[in-house]
Amino acid sequence: MGPTLEFGDRFIRQVYILTICLTVVIGAVLLGFKRPALPSFLIGSAIGLSMFWSIEFVIRRLIRPGKTQKTKYLLGFIALGKYTVLGVLLFFLFKMEWLNIYAFGGGIVLVQGAIIIKAIGLMINVLRKKDPDQP
């Protein structure tokens, strides 16, 4: 039986770790070269990570059998709280005139970039193991 592509808890955890590492590295670069873009990038990264986390959280809670009304209220409370915090962060970006739309967008798509990087790595591993010339 050949190797298979699997996306499970380990993959999701690795996406979080890779995204946080990329945020730190890119944030350090922005701190050195383009300091005014750093707050926009960090807030964009927080938004991207929170969207990814909320999708994972909601799917895990809604797919579980025996969900209750309490679960629905919890999901609504988390969504409302998350968007309130993100709205306040965006308000400060606009109020302080720190918004750099390119850095902000780059922060938001950082999670998708991490997912693509991890998926390419998995594909390369699968293709390498399928090579008949290797033992």
C-alpha positions, 0 to 999 in steps of 0.5 A: 500500500502506497503513502497517503495524504492525511490532514489531521490534528497534526497537520492543523497544529503544524499550520498554527506553528508555521503561521506563528513562526512566519508572523515572527520572522516577517514581523522582525523584517518589517520592524527593521525595514518598514516599521509603520507597516508592522501594526497592520501586519500583526493585526492582519495575522491575528485576524487570519489566525482567528478565522482559521481557529474559529473554523476549526473550533466550529467544525469540531463542535458542530460535527460532534454528535449530541450537540446541545443548545448550550453548544450553540450559545457558546459558539455564538458567544465566541463569534461575537466576542472575537469580532468585537475584539477584532473590530476594536483593533481595526478601529485603532488602526484607522484612528491612529492612521496606521493602516497599511493595506498591503501589510494588513492583507499580507497578514490575513493571507499568511495562514493560507500561505502556511497551509499551501507550504505544508500541503506542498511539503506533504505532496513532495514527501508522498511523491518521494516515497512513490519513487521506484528507484528509492529503497 
